[in-house]
Amino acid sequence: MKVKTILVSQPQPKTENSPYFDLMEKQKVKVDFRSFIHVEGASSKDVRTQKIDLSKYTAIIFTSRNAVDHFFRIAEELRFKTSDSLKYFCTSEAVAYYLQKYVVYRKRKIYVGKRHFHELMPLIKKHKDETFLLPSSDHLKSTIPNLLDESGIKWQRAIFYKTVVSDLSDLENVFYDILVFFSPSGIKSLFENFPNYQQNKTRIAVYGNTTVEAAKEHGLRVDIEAPTPETPSMSMALEKYIKEVNLK
C-alpha cells in the first residue's frame, strides 16, 4: 500500500529546515505532528517529600532541557539561590547551551559530554569529591543510575517532573498510513487512549531498541526501524520506505 499520510508522535518542529518538511515536499505525503506524551512539573511539596535539600549538592547532572527547566523552577519555588561555585554536568552541547537561559555561561563551571550519558561519566569521575544531584522525570533509563552507582560517587536522584499521557480522544476516527514513535511512553499512550487499538494496515515506525521492544510487547508489527547504518535518522528511514512502496 502506498503512503499518503504520516502521524509523528512529537510536537511540530519549530525550525523551517526540519527534514520532515523536506520529506513532505519531495515525497508528496502529508505529515502531521501530535505529542502523545507531555511533561508536568512536580510541586515543591512533592520535592520536599523526597527529602531533597538543594544546599547539600555541589554539582548538578543535566540529561535534558526539561531537567534544566524544572531544576531552576524548583529552586525558585523553594527560594534557593544557586551558588556561583555550583558545577553543571551536561550530556550534550545542546543541553549545556540551554543553561544560558538561567546562568551566565562564562562565569560557571560547565562540563559537557558528547551526546550519550556514558560519554559524560569520565568527566563526572574526575570530580568524585563532589556531591551530585540528578534532576529527572519519573521515567529514567536504568543505565544512568547503574553507571552512577558503579562509579562510586555520591549522588541522588530527584524527580522534578513527570511524563504524562496526552489526551488523544479526538484522533479516535482519524487514520494514518504510518504512525511514528520515539519512546516506549508514546506506545503506552496509544494503548491508554485506545485500549482496543487494532493496527490492521497501518505501518508502525519506531526509533530505538527500547521502543521496538515496547511496540512488540503490545502486539504491534514494526514495519520501519531507525537508527540503522543505512538510515541513522527517522526521516531517512521514512523516506527510504516511502520510495520503495510508492513506486510499486
PECOR-V300205 format. One record per residue. RES is the residue in one small letter. PHI is phi in degrees with one decimal (999 if undefined). Layout:
RES:PHI ; RES:PHI
//
This chain:
m:999 ; k:-71.0 ; v:-100.8 ; k:-121.2 ; t:-133.6 ; i:-135.3 ; l:-115.8 ; v:-98.2 ; s:-82.9 ; q:-143.2 ; p:-64.0 ; q:-64.6 ; p:-58.1 ; k:-88.9 ; t:-94.9 ; e:-73.5 ; n:-93.2 ; s:-61.8 ; p:-62.2 ; y:-68.8 ; f:-69.9 ; d:-64.0 ; l:-60.7 ; m:-60.8 ; e:-71.1 ; k:-73.0 ; q:-99.1 ; k:56.6 ; v:-119.0 ; k:-95.8 ; v:-119.3 ; d:-106.1 ; f:-125.0 ; r:-157.0 ; s:-71.4 ; f:-84.0 ; i:-135.7 ; h:-145.5 ; v:-104.4 ; e:-122.8 ; g:-74.5 ; a:-73.9 ; s:-81.5 ; s:-62.4 ; k:-65.3 ; d:-58.8 ; v:-66.8 ; r:-62.6 ; t:-66.8 ; q:-83.3 ; k:58.4 ; i:-96.5 ; d:-112.2 ; l:-60.0 ; s:-69.8 ; k:-84.6 ; y:-106.8 ; t:-107.1 ; a:-148.7 ; i:-120.4 ; i:-105.2 ; f:-111.4 ; t:-105.0 ; s:-162.0 ; r:-69.8 ; n:-60.0 ; a:-62.2 ; v:-62.5 ; d:-55.7 ; h:-79.0 ; f:-63.5 ; f:-71.3 ; r:-65.2 ; i:-63.6 ; a:-57.6 ; e:-67.3 ; e:-63.8 ; l:-88.7 ; r:57.0 ; f:-100.3 ; k:-92.7 ; t:-70.3 ; s:-76.7 ; d:-65.4 ; s:-85.6 ; l:-63.5 ; k:-99.4 ; y:-120.5 ; f:-116.3 ; c:-117.1 ; t:-70.6 ; s:-150.5 ; e:-64.5 ; a:-61.8 ; v:-68.0 ; a:-62.2 ; y:-62.2 ; y:-64.5 ; l:-58.0 ; q:-61.7 ; k:-65.1 ; y:-121.6 ; v:-132.7 ; v:-79.2 ; y:-54.4 ; r:-70.6 ; k:-96.4 ; r:-113.2 ; k:-91.7 ; i:-123.3 ; y:-117.4 ; v:-125.5 ; g:-85.8 ; k:-81.9 ; r:-167.6 ; h:-95.3 ; f:-61.1 ; h:-62.8 ; e:-76.2 ; l:-86.1 ; m:-57.9 ; p:-58.0 ; l:-69.0 ; i:-64.4 ; k:-64.2 ; k:-67.8 ; h:-118.7 ; k:-66.2 ; d:-84.6 ; e:-77.9 ; t:-108.5 ; f:-97.3 ; l:-116.0 ; l:-113.0 ; p:-70.7 ; s:-148.5 ; s:-88.1 ; d:-74.8 ; h:-111.0 ; l:-138.3 ; k:-58.4 ; s:-62.3 ; t:-62.9 ; i:-68.2 ; p:-61.4 ; n:-62.6 ; l:-64.8 ; l:-67.9 ; d:-64.4 ; e:-65.0 ; s:-74.9 ; g:79.9 ; i:-80.6 ; k:-88.7 ; w:-151.7 ; q:-146.1 ; r:-92.4 ; a:-131.4 ; i:-86.1 ; f:-102.4 ; y:-156.3 ; k:-128.6 ; t:-89.9 ; v:-119.9 ; v:-69.6 ; s:-82.6 ; d:-79.9 ; l:-115.3 ; s:-58.1 ; d:-72.5 ; l:-96.5 ; e:-54.6 ; n:-110.7 ; v:-110.7 ; f:-122.4 ; y:-124.1 ; d:-72.9 ; i:-134.8 ; l:-109.0 ; v:-113.8 ; f:-124.2 ; f:-121.3 ; s:-156.7 ; p:-58.8 ; s:-63.2 ; g:-66.2 ; i:-63.1 ; k:-59.4 ; s:-61.0 ; l:-55.5 ; f:-82.7 ; e:-72.5 ; n:-76.1 ; f:-131.2 ; p:-57.1 ; n:-102.0 ; y:-57.3 ; q:-118.6 ; q:-68.8 ; n:50.4 ; k:-94.4 ; t:-69.1 ; r:-87.2 ; i:-111.1 ; a:-112.9 ; v:-132.7 ; y:-116.0 ; g:95.8 ; n:-63.4 ; t:-67.0 ; t:-71.6 ; v:-58.7 ; e:-61.3 ; a:-62.6 ; a:-62.4 ; k:-68.1 ; e:-62.5 ; h:-90.8 ; g:79.2 ; l:-85.8 ; r:-91.2 ; v:-89.8 ; d:-100.1 ; i:-134.9 ; e:-125.5 ; a:-147.1 ; p:-83.3 ; t:-133.2 ; p:-55.6 ; e:-80.1 ; t:-130.1 ; p:-70.0 ; s:-120.8 ; m:-66.2 ; s:-62.0 ; m:-68.0 ; a:-64.7 ; l:-65.0 ; e:-62.0 ; k:-60.7 ; y:-65.0 ; i:-62.7 ; k:-60.1 ; e:-69.8 ; v:-81.4 ; n:-78.9 ; l:-87.9 ; k:-72.3
//
